[in-house]
């Protein structure tokens, strides 16, 4: 549901931007930043909102007598946000290489539902430093507007996350690093002094994040799970400068 709301929000904002841009183009034939693509590199910053969730596979232990009272484990979608900086390198038209340095604030949640009716919610807040490396394929520019698609890899590492709660009790054990595949689309909207790019991007983890029991010590939250893959749906707004 939250993912659908993010997509709807993006469509409304994106449609509004395109409408206002079309009105602007119809009233004024001026081309903003006409020499923008002549520079080989551009810098900027981004802000983003996202919805994240886990996709899980159960382990063999899930059906063992040890977990006979566990009915199911249900992933929940949680919101978050991102802040970062952009370097965009013009390789050869129509391709750009984009490197980003961003800080992302996540919250992942699993509900452990038991046959007795009890529900335990394991919510994990994590801050990740991420370095997406993306290739951007852009369309022909139409006055002050062009579309693009973008794809690449996003390595990330957690900072300040922990695998124990405040009381020192074991909770779900996860690795402190990840790498994801990213795919998205957006539009470059050229204004007089900068370029605004609303973008929607989907991300899927490529690494199994589950950390198995160490030294033979059981973990009742990790053991019934064989695989955890993080998924993420994001809306970005990027701002980049350029020559006049």
Residue pairs with C-beta under 8 A, 6 or more apart in sequence:
1 77
2 51
2 77
2 78
2 79
3 51
3 77
3 233
6 49
6 50
6 51
6 200
6 233
6 234
6 235
7 200
7 233
9 235
10 198
10 200
10 235
13 198
13 235
14 187
14 198
14 200
17 187
17 189
17 196
17 198
18 145
18 187
18 189
21 144
21 145
21 189
24 144
25 143
25 144
25 145
29 143
31 143
31 144
31 190
32 144
32 190
32 191
32 192
33 190
33 191
33 192
33 195
33 242
33 243
33 244
35 242
35 243
35 244
36 42
36 190
36 195
36 242
36 243
37 90
37 93
37 141
38 243
39 90
39 242
39 243
40 89
40 90
41 87
41 88
41 89
41 90
42 86
42 87
42 88
42 90
42 195
42 240
42 241
42 242
43 85
43 86
43 87
43 88
43 240
43 241
44 85
44 86
44 88
44 194
44 195
44 238
44 239
44 240
44 241
45 83
45 84
45 85
45 86
45 238
45 239
46 82
46 83
46 84
46 85
46 86
46 100
46 102
46 236
46 237
46 238
46 239
47 81
47 82
47 83
47 236
47 237
48 81
48 82
48 83
48 84
48 102
48 234
48 235
48 236
48 237
49 79
49 80
49 81
49 82
49 234
49 235
50 79
50 80
50 81
50 82
50 104
50 106
50 232
50 233
50 234
50 235
51 77
51 78
51 79
51 80
51 232
51 233
51 234
52 77
52 78
52 79
52 80
52 106
52 107
52 108
52 230
52 231
52 232
52 233
53 75
53 76
53 77
53 78
53 108
53 230
53 231
54 75
54 108
54 110
54 209
54 228
54 229
54 230
54 231
55 75
55 228
55 229
55 230
55 231
56 73
56 75
56 110
56 225
56 226
56 227
56 228
56 229
57 225
57 226
57 227
58 73
58 224
58 225
58 226
59 223
59 224
59 225
59 226
60 226
61 67
61 223
61 224
62 70
62 224
62 225
66 223
67 220
67 223
67 224
69 114
69 115
69 116
70 112
70 113
70 114
70 115
70 224
71 113
71 114
71 115
72 113
73 110
73 111
73 112
73 113
73 224
73 225
74 110
74 111
74 113
75 108
75 109
75 110
76 109
76 110
76 111
78 106
78 107
78 108
78 109
78 123
79 107
80 104
80 105
80 106
80 107
81 104
81 105
82 102
82 103
82 104
82 105
82 130
82 234
82 236
83 102
83 103
84 100
84 101
84 102
84 103
84 130
85 100
85 101
85 102
86 98
86 99
86 100
86 238
86 240
87 98
87 99
87 100
88 96
88 97
88 98
88 136
88 240
89 96
89 97
89 98
89 99
90 96
91 97
93 138
94 137
94 138
94 139
94 140
95 135
95 136
95 137
95 138
96 135
96 136
96 138
97 133
97 134
97 135
97 136
98 132
98 133
98 134
98 135
98 136
98 150
98 152
99 131
99 132
99 133
99 134
100 130
100 131
100 132
100 134
101 129
101 130
101 131
102 129
102 130
102 131
102 132
103 127
103 128
103 129
103 130
104 127
104 128
104 130
104 156
105 125
105 126
105 127
106 125
106 126
106 127
106 128
107 123
107 124
107 125
107 126
108 123
108 124
108 126
108 230
109 121
109 122
109 123
109 124
110 121
110 122
110 172
110 221
111 119
111 120
111 121
111 122
112 119
112 120
112 121
112 122
112 221
113 119
114 120
122 171
122 172
122 221
124 161
124 171
124 172
124 174
125 161
126 158
126 161
127 158
127 159
127 160
127 161
128 156
128 157
128 158
128 159
128 178
129 156
129 157
129 159
130 154
130 155
130 156
131 154
131 155
131 156
132 152
132 153
132 154
132 182
133 152
133 153
133 154
134 150
134 151
134 152
134 153
134 182
135 150
135 151
135 152
136 148
136 149
136 150
137 148
137 149
137 150
138 146
138 147
138 148
138 188
139 146
139 147
139 148
140 146
141 188
141 190
144 189
144 190
144 191
145 187
145 188
145 189
145 190
146 187
146 188
147 185
147 186
147 187
147 188
148 185
148 186
148 187
148 188
148 197
149 183
149 184
149 185
150 182
150 183
150 184
150 185
150 186
150 199
150 201
151 181
151 182
151 183
151 184
152 181
152 182
153 179
153 180
153 181
153 182
154 179
154 180
154 181
154 182
154 203
155 177
155 178
155 179
156 177
156 178
156 179
156 180
157 176
157 177
157 178
158 176
158 177
161 174
161 176
163 170
163 171
163 172
163 173
163 174
163 211
164 170
164 171
165 171
170 219
170 220
170 221
171 221
172 219
172 221
172 222
172 225
173 210
173 211
173 212
173 213
173 214
173 219
173 221
173 222
174 209
174 210
174 211
174 228
175 207
175 209
175 210
175 211
177 207
178 205
178 206
178 207
178 209
178 230
179 205
179 206
179 207
180 203
180 204
180 205
180 206
180 230
180 232
181 203
181 204
181 206
182 201
182 202
182 203
183 201
183 202
184 199
184 200
184 201
184 202
184 234
184 236
185 199
185 200
186 197
186 198
186 199
186 200
186 236
187 197
187 198
187 199
188 195
188 196
188 197
189 195
189 196
189 197
189 198
193 241
194 239
194 240
194 241
194 242
195 239
195 240
195 241
195 242
196 237
196 238
196 239
197 236
197 237
197 238
197 239
197 240
198 235
198 236
198 237
199 235
199 236
199 237
199 238
200 233
200 234
200 235
200 236
201 233
201 234
201 236
202 231
202 232
202 233
202 234
203 230
203 231
203 232
203 233
203 234
204 229
204 230
204 231
204 232
205 229
205 230
205 231
208 227
208 228
208 229
209 228
209 229
209 230
210 222
210 225
210 226
210 227
210 228
211 222
212 222
212 223
213 219
213 222
213 223
